[in-house]
Amino acid sequence: MLRKAYEARQKLNTLLATLYPEYSNAVAIHGLEALNEGAKTLSSAVEVIAGTRNVMGVSAPVLELSKAPESTLALPVEVCNIQAKRRELIETLIAIAEYEKEMIRLGAEIARVKRVVTMLEKILIPRLINTIRYLMMKFDEMEREDKVRSMKIKAILLQRT
C-alpha cells in the first residue's frame, strides 16, 4: 500500500510539474482575472463513487471517479492542455486519498493489535503462568498431605491389630 501511495505521489508531482509552467504561461498571457472568469463557466461537478472493502479485517475506502468536470466553452490554447490533464489529475488525487486513508486505518489497527499483544505478553500470560504454578504447588501439597494422612491411618490400623 505504501508503494502504491508513493508511486501515486510521484505521478502527481510529475503531473503538477508539467502543468505549473503551462498555467503560469496562461496567467502571464491572459491574466489571472480572465482565467478565473473562464473557470467559473466550466462545469465544476465532480462525482466520486465511494465504497468500502475489507482488508485484513479493516474497512478500507474505495473511491472511483464517475464524472469529471468538462469544459463548456472554447478556452485559450494555453489552457486546453491543462484542461486535458484535469481528469488524470483528479484520478491521481482520488487514488492518493484512498491509499493514504487505507494506510491510516491499517496503521491504527496495527497499533491496536500491538497493544493487545503487548498486554497478553506482559500481563495476561505471566498471570496465567503464576496461577498455574500456584495451583500445581497447591495440588502437590494436597497430595503430600493425603500421603501423610494415609500413612498415619495405616500405622494406626496396624497398631490396633
N, C-alpha and C positions, 0 to 999 in steps of 0.2 A: 504494500500500500504506500509506503514511504517512497519507494522508487517511482511509482506511478505519479504521485504528487510532485516529486522532484522534476520528472520529465514534463508534466503539465506546466509547472512553473517556468521551466526553461522555454517551453513553447510560447507561453505568454510573454516572457521577456523578449524573445526574438520578434514576436508579432508587434509588440509595442515599440521595439527598437526600429522596426521598419515603418511603423505608422506615425511616430512622432515627427520625423523630418517632413513627411508629407503634410501633416497637419500644420506644422509651423510654416511651411511654404504657402499653404492655403490661407492661413491667417495673415501672412505678410502681403499676399496679393490682394485678397478680398476684404480683409479687416475682420476683427472679431465680431463686431455687431452684425455684419452681413451673414456670417456663418451661424451665429446664434438665431437670427431670424429664419434662416433656411432650416435649421434644426427643429424649430418649433413646428414647421409644416410637415415634418416627417411623422409617419405613424409610429408611435413610441410603444406600442403594446408588445410586450414580451410575455409569452405564455410558457410556463415551465410545468411539466407534469412531475409531481413528487410522489414518491412511494417509499417503502422500506423493504429491506431484505435482511435475512438472518445470517450473521457472520460470527461463528464461534459463540453463539448464544447472545449476541448483542445485535440489537436492531440498528442497521446502518441505513442511511438515507440513499435513495436512488433518485437522481434528478435527470430529467430529459427535456431538451428544448423542443417544444412543439411548434412555436411560432416566433419568428424573429422579426424585428421591425424592418420594414422595407420603405424605400424612398418613393414618394408620390410625385415629386416634381423633378424637372430637369435640374441637375446640380452642376456646378462648375467642374471642369475636368480634374482639377486638383483634389476635389472632394470625392469623386467617383471611386478612386482606389480605396479610400478609407471606408466608404460605404460597402464596397465589395467584400472587404475583410471583416465587416461587422459581425456576421453570423459566426464565423470561425472564432472571433474574439469572445463572443458571448458563450459559445460552446466550451471554450477553454476555461473561462471563468466559472461556469457551472461545474465542470469536471473538477476543478481545484476545490471549489466549495464542498463538493461531495466527498472527495478524498480526505480533505482536512477534517471535516465533521466526523467521518468514519474513524480517522486516526484518534481524534479526541475521545470518542466513545470507547474505542478499543483500549486506549490508554487508561481511561477511568475504570474499565472492567478489569484490566490487568492489575491496577493498583488495589482494587477491591479484593481480588483473588490473592494478591500478595499479602494483604493484611490478614486474610483468613488463614493462609498457610503459615504465616508467622505466629498467629495465635495458636494454631494447632501445634506447631513445633515447640513453642516456648512455654505454653501454659497447659493446654489440654493433655498432650501426650505425657509430659512429666507428672501431671496429677494422676493420670491413669496408671503410670508405672509405679508411683508411690502407693496408690491404693492396692494394686496387685501385690506389691512387696509386703504391705501391712497385712493383707488377707492371708498371704502364704505363711507369714510368721504366726498369725493367729491360729491357722489350721494346724501348723506344726506343733504349736504349744498345746492345742486341744488334743492332738494325737498323743503327745508325750504324757499328758495328764491321764488320758484313757489307759495308756500302757501301765502307768504307775498304779492307777486305781485297780486295774485288773490283776496286777501282780500282788497288791495288798489283799484283795479278795481271795486270790488263790492261796496266799500264805495263811489267811485266817481259816479258810476251809481245810487246809492241811493240818492245822493245829487242832481243829475240832475232831478230826478223825483219828 
